[in-house]
Amino acid sequence: MNGAHDMGGMHGFGPVVQEKDEPWFHGEWEKKAFALTLACGGLGQWNIDISRHAREKQPPGRYLDNSYYEQWLHGLEVLLVETGLVTEEELKTGKANGKSNVAALPADRVFKALQQGSPYAREVAHAPAFKPGDRVRVKSMNPPGHTRAPQYVRGHVGEIVMHHGAHVFADASARGEHGVAHHIYNVAFTAEELWGADGQGGAVHLDLWEPYLEPA
């Protein structure tokens, strides 16, 4: 979807300032937000694409005001209510009104689950439509749901650099369609192609799914 989260190539946000010796967390609440998000993800009620979309759907002003882990916490709250794991009243009061019917991940499986992650590579029957060296254009589109095609490359032409094989298609996965997979390509765009005369040389590389692309 188009929203405040899709700010690549946008003006007015200032420089990215790197914090020297930045700690993993800036407060105990951030540790808890991180742990809660991982723990609740282990309940199997949503996937990473659904969780990303939950963060994207907030009002632009709130999204831009939030810190990194405030985004995580907001997305988790949305998903807990949407899936019926908690009610809005329980979330507000911090007190459960009953027992959950969803089993938690057993403690002895937590470490293994974190190590393994969730592989997203898939086998597909159809051959790749493009190969390295092909010129492709990112389709001009305005999808209402989650997408991994950023606005600043839509409509622009790049060159296929690498084929990564097929992976779960994030746009469909965010809708709960887990069996959809497509080929992914690394595509290089010149700075001039993306920003015209204001481009400062070099190239921008993006990994893009096949449905985003068309022959140039």
ABEGO torsion letter per residue (X at the ends): XBBAABABGBBGAEBBBBBBGBBABABAAAAAAAAAAAAAAAAGABBAAAAAAAAAABBAAAAAABBAAAAAAAAAAAAAAAAGABBAAAAAAGBBAEBBABBBBBAAAAAAAAAAEBBABBBBABBBABBBGBBBBBBBBBBABBBABBAAABGBBBBBABBAEBBBBAAAAAAGBAABBBBBBBBBBBAAAAAEAABAEEBBBBBBBAAABBBX
